[in-house]
């Protein structure tokens, strides 16, 4: 779209940015809650996220997954498995990532990556008015 004056161009861009802002909110929400959880299907990604958060610089690790146990005091309630990661460092020291830490890092990491994907898509959309709306 080509407009006659610089004022018209900037008003049109401003209107476009308001519309893109509303669209971006939906995009970020959708990618966070649709793409984020689907990242759990990638093998060992949640292990790598937990290691990056709690054991930066670790040379290797070992993962131990426990049996499925009740997550509440109700015996008929939901059940979940336990995960414990041991990180090994070059100096011979070790660090253990507990199940609670692993859950927070992996769940937060997956949703965070989904949100970052949405922000990247939205940032590209905000550049469109510069290319599409110009002066004659």
NORVEN-V800476 format. One record per helix or strand. SS is the DSSP state (alpha for helix, beta for strand). FROM is the first residue (numbers start at 1). TO is the last residue. Records with the same first field share a line. If there is no record, write none. Layout:
SS = FROM-TO, FROM-TO
//
This chain:
beta = 2-3, 60-70, 79-88, 94-97, 134-135
alpha = 6-41, 45-54, 99-132
//
